[in-house]
């Protein structure tokens, strides 16, 4: 197997791993009007390159709860606030600090989405 082939396979694996590791980050993108699988996968990959893994894990954990709350019929703001409160409580974090972190990542996520036209 050539070196180029190995690099291509490794790169594909890394991209696939990053996307599957942050499934709910991609899901939050897909929840927005007009988004496609390709654009949201691109944005998740771009975000993973911009944000530390620990912070992105927090964002994704909040996203998991957020998407669950949306699917149960809660409004967006109520769902996000509830997801922040539950995640902060579960992890023993200050709610406002978590909200600031996720808001900063959310801004980076929107920038990544816009960059993936």
N, C-alpha and C positions, 0 to 999 in steps of 0.2 A: 504494500500500500504506500503510495507516495506521501510525502510530507504535506503537500497541498491538500490532498484528500483527507488526511488526518486533521488538519486545521479546520477544514470545512465541517467535518463531522463533529469535532469538539465545539465549534462555534454554534452549530445547530443545537447540540445538546444543552449548551449553556443558555441559549435563548429560550429553549423549551422549558428548562428547569426554572428560569427566572419567571416565565409567564405562569407556569403551574404553581409556583410558590406564592404568587400574588394574585390568585384567581379572583378574589373579591375586589382588588384594585381594578382589574379589568372589568369586573361586573359593574362597578360604580360608573365606569366610563360607558359601558353598554346601556346603562339605565338612562343616559342622556339622549335626548331626541337626535335622530339622524346619525347615530354612531354605527360603525360597522365593526365586525370582528377584527379585520385587518388593522383598522385605525386604532382600536383600543389595545390590541396586542402590541402594536408599535409604541403607543404611549406608555404602556406598562414597562416595556423594555427600556425606553428612554428614561423613564423615572427611576428605574432600578440603577441606572448608570449615574444618576444625579444625587440620589439620597442614600444615606447610610442604611445598611440592611436592618439594623435594630429599629430605626425610625419607620422604615417602610413596613416592617412587621407590625408595628403598632397601628399604622394607618390601615393596613389590611385587616387587622383584628377588629378595628372599629367598623370598617367596611362590611365585614361579615354580619355584625349585629345590625348595622344600618339597613342592609339589604333585606335581612329577615323581617325587620320592623316595617319596612316599606311593603313587603309582600303580605304582611298581615293587615295592611290598610292604614297604617299611620301616615301622617303628612310628613314631608321631607324634614322640616325643622324639628318636629317632635321626634322623628326617628333618629336624626343625627344626635340631638341632645341626649336622648336615652342611651344611644350606643356609646357616647362619650362617658356618660355617668357610669354605666355598667362596666366598661373596660377599665376606667380609672379605679373603680372600687375593687375589681378583681385583681388588678396589678398593684394595688396600694399606692397609686399615684395621685397627685393633686389634679383635680378635674380641670382647672383652668390651665395648668401647664400642658396637659394632654390636648386640650382644645387648641392651644396656641401651636403646638407641634403639628397637629393634624391639619390645622388651617394653613400653615406654611407649606406642608406637603401638598395639600389640595391645590394651592396656587401653582406649585411646580407641576402638578399633574395636569392642570388645565393648560399650562404652557406647553407641556409635552403633547397633549392632545392636538393643540393648534399646530404644532410642528409636524404632525403626522398626516397632513392632507393627502 
